[in-house]
C-alpha cells in the first residue's frame, strides 16, 4: 500500500511541471474568455444588457471575435506571445471600463484572467 502511494506521488510530481501548470492556466483562460467571446458573438441577453448599459452595443460582435481570436492565439505555441498581449489588452480595457462606468465593481475577474494569461505564458516558455 505504501509503495503504491509512493508510485502515485511520483507520477503526479512528474506531471506538475511549470510547463503543465502554465498550460493549465492558459486552458482556464481559453475556456472562460472563449465562452464569453462566443456569448458576445451570438448576443446572449446578459451580454446585450451589459453592452447596452456601457453604450457599446455596436461593438459587441467585434469584441467577441477579438476575444475568441486572442485565446486561440494564446494556446498555439508559436503565437502564444501575441495571444497573451491581446488577452492582457482586452482585460486591461475591461478593468478600465469597470472602474470608470461601474465604480470599480467586479474588477477581480478581468484582473485574474489577464494575470493568468501572462503567468501561463511565462511558465510555458520558461
N, C-alpha and C positions, 0 to 999 in steps of 0.2 A: 504494500500500500504506500509506504513512504517513498520507495523508488519510483513508483508510478507518478506520484505527486512531483518528485524532482524532475522527471522527464517532461511532465506537462509544463512546469515552470520554465524549464529550459527552452521548450518550443515557444512559449509565449514571449520570453525575453528576446528571442531571435526575431520575432515579428514586430516588437516595439522598437523599431529603429527610428531615427529622426526623419528619414525619408518617408516612412509609412505614416508617421504622425502628421507630417506636413500634407501628405496626400489625403489623409482623413479630414483635416481641416478644410482643404480645398474642396473635397467632396461635399462637406456640410454647406459651404458657401454656394456650391453649384446647385444643391437641392433647394435651399431656401431662396436664394436670389433668382434662380432659374424659374421656380414656381411663381414667384412674384412677377417676374417679367412676362410669363405666359398669361397670368391673370390680367396684366395690363394690356397685352395684345388683344386678348379676347373680350376685354371690357367687363370684368366682373363688377357687380353692383357696388361692392365695397370700394374698389379702386376708382370707379367712376365718381362716387361720392367724395372720396378723398381729393381727387384731382379737381373736381368742381369747387370744393372748398378752397383749394390753393390757387384757383383760377388758372390751371394748367391743363385743362381738358383737351385742347387741340394737340397737345404733345404726348398724350398717354401712350399711343402705339409706338411712337419713335423711342420713347424712354424704355418701353418694354423690349423692343428689338435690341437696343444697345445693351440692356441688362443680359439678355439671353446670349448675345454675341460675346460679351465680356466673360461670362462664366464658361463658355465653350473654349475660348482662348486660354482661360486660366488652367484648364485641365490638360490641354495639349502641351507636352514638354517644350517644344520649340517656341511656342508663343506664350508661355506662361507669364513672362515678364509683362507683355502687353496686356494680358488679362488682369494681372494684379494692378497695373496702373489704371486701367479702366474701372475696375471694381472700386479701387480706392477713390477715384474721382467721383464716381456715382454716389458712393456712400458719404463722401465729404459734402457733396451738394445736398444730400438728404439731411445731413446734420444741420447744415446752414438753413434749410427750409424749416426744419423742426424748431430751430432756435428763433428764427425770425417770425414765422407765422403761428406757431403753436406755443410760444412761450417757453420752449425748452423741454416740453413733454416728449417722452418716448425717444430719446436720442441714444439709448443704450443699444438697441438693435442695429442701427446703421454703424455705430462705432465698433461694435463687436464684429460685424460682417467684414468691414474694411480691415480691421486688425487681423482677423482670421485669414483673410486672403493674403496679406503680406507675410504674416508669420508662416503660413503654409508654404508660400513661395520660397522663402528663405530656408526653411527646413528641408524642402525637397531638393534644393540646389546647393546644399551645404557640402 
